[in-house]
Amino acid sequence: MRALIVDDSRFVRSFLRGLLEEKGIACEEAGDGRAGMDQLKSGAGFDLALIDWNMPVMNGFEMLTALRAEGFRDLKVMMVTTEAENEFIIRALDSGADEYLMKPFGEEALTEKLTMLGLTEG
């Protein structure tokens, strides 16, 4: 299984990578939505994208709508963000996100979301 971590924070990317790699999930990283889209289009084949909302160049919501519009229908998408208001959550889920994880989070919350997506067994 392969995951793409898209976040402008090097710390968050490193934290997520550590948690996912412990579960045997190979990871690649991107610092903004446009770089994330480039990775997806490279044909590397990802099962999961974890996307921050607030990033420069192309934000996470723009990336989400772009990747769904460009046919990445089987890719599981988890928004991982500080945006905790219901309007953000509803907007993301209505636009094709599969799950929504609010920062700050720990291993247990991430594992629960991965299990809900059918990617791990908890």
N, C-alpha and C positions, 0 to 999 in steps of 0.2 A: 504494500500500500504506500502511496506517495501523497504528501501534503504540500501545499504552497502556502507559506505564511507571508501575508502582505500587511506591513505595518511600518510607519516611518520611525518608530522607536527601535533602535538596535537592542535595547534591553528586553523589550517585549518579544521581539523575534527570537532572541536567544532563550528566553524563559519558555516560550511555547515549543521551540525546537527540543529543548531538554525533556520536557514532559512527553512530547510525542515520540521521540526516539526511544525513550524508556519502554514504550509500548510497541516498539518494532516498526514504527512508521517513519519512512525516509522523508526528509524535508528539504525543500528549497525555499529561498527567501527573496522578497522584493521590498523595496522601500517606499513604493507608491503604486497607485492603481495602474498607471500606464506600464510600468516595469512588470507588474503582475500580469497584465494582459499579454505583454511580449513573451513572458514565460509560458503562459497557456498556449499561445499560438505557435510556440517553437515545436510543439508536438511531443513534449516530454511525457505527457500522460499523467494527469493528477486525478486522485480520487476525491480529494478534499481541498477546499480553499478556506483559509481562516483570514478574514479581511477586516481591518480597522476601518472605521467610518471617516475619521478626520485625518486626512493626509494631503500633502501638497501634490501638485501636478494633476492627478486624477484621484478624487476621493473614493472611498469604499462604496458608496451608493452608486456613483457613476460607473465604477468597475463592475458592480453586481448587475446593473441593467445592461451594460455592454456585453458581458460574458453570456448572459442569457439570450440577448438579441443575436449573438454570433453563434448560437447553437450549442453551447456547452450545457446541455440539458441534464446529462448524467452526473455532472460534477456536484458533489455535496458542498454547499456554501454555508459557513458559519460566520456571522458577523461577530467580531470580538471588539467591543468598544465601550467607551465611557458614557455614550448616549443612552440614558436610562429611561427617558420619557416614552410613554406608550406610543406617541405618534411616530417616533423613530422605529420602534419595534414593528408596529403595524405596517409602516411604509416598506421596511426591509422584507418582511415576510410576504407581503402582497407583491413585491417585485421579484421574488424568486429565491430569497434566502431560505435555507432549510432549518436553521437554528440561529439563536441569538444569545451570546454570552457577554455579560457585563463585566467590565474591569472595575475594581480588581477582582481577581478570581484565583482559585487554587486548583490543585490537581483533582480534587474530588469533583468540583463543578465541571471541569473540562471532561473528565471521564464520564460523568453523567450525560453530558451533551453528546459525546461520541457514541455512547451506548444507545441513546435515543435515535441517533442517525443510523444505527445498525453497523457501525464501523468497529466497535470493540464489544467485548462481553463484560465490561465493567471491571 
